């Protein structure tokens, strides 16, 4: 049977992992949002870095840059 100390450690580890994954996914989306705002303001030369960390986001960035 797990002790309360082990359960607390597992909870902290799970929270840290969730934070890492949310930043991993969230940062490219934030860059996409910021770039769309810049393009909407007339900065048509703005491009997105095509990070390969999250495949779907990288594919979206690549498609976005081709527009």
C-alpha positions in Angstrom: 0.0 0.0 0.0 1.3 3.4 -1.0 2.2 5.8 1.8 0.9 9.4 1.8 4.4 10.6 1.1 4.6 8.5 -2.0 1.2 9.7 -3.2 2.3 13.3 -2.7 5.5 12.7 -4.7 3.4 11.1 -7.5 1.0 14.1 -7.5 3.9 16.6 -7.7 5.5 14.6 -10.5 2.2 14.5 -12.4 1.7 18.2 -12.0 5.2 19.0 -13.3 4.7 16.7 -16.2 1.3 18.3 -17.0 2.9 21.8 -16.8 5.7 20.7 -19.2 3.3 19.2 -21.7 1.0 22.2 -21.7 3.9 24.5 -22.4 5.2 22.2 -25.1 1.9 22.4 -26.9 0.8 25.9 -25.8 3.9 27.9 -26.9 3.6 27.2 -30.6 -0.1 28.0 -30.4 0.7 31.4 -28.7 3.2 32.1 -31.5 0.6 31.3 -34.1 -1.9 33.7 -32.4 0.7 36.5 -32.2 1.7 36.1 -35.8 -1.9 36.1 -37.0 -2.4 39.4 -35.1 0.7 40.9 -36.7 -0.5 39.8 -40.2 -3.9 41.3 -39.5 -2.2 44.5 -38.6 -0.5 44.6 -42.0 2.9 42.9 -41.3 2.6 40.4 -44.2 6.3 39.4 -44.1 5.9 37.8 -40.6 6.6 34.0 -40.6 6.3 31.3 -38.0 9.2 29.0 -37.0 8.3 25.5 -38.0 9.2 23.6 -34.7 9.0 19.9 -35.0 8.2 19.3 -31.4 4.5 18.8 -32.0 3.9 17.5 -35.5 0.5 19.0 -36.1 1.5 22.4 -34.9 4.6 22.3 -37.2 2.4 21.3 -40.1 0.0 24.1 -39.4 2.9 26.6 -39.2 4.3 25.4 -42.5 0.8 25.7 -44.2 0.4 29.2 -42.6 3.8 30.3 -44.0 2.8 29.2 -47.5 -0.3 31.4 -47.6 
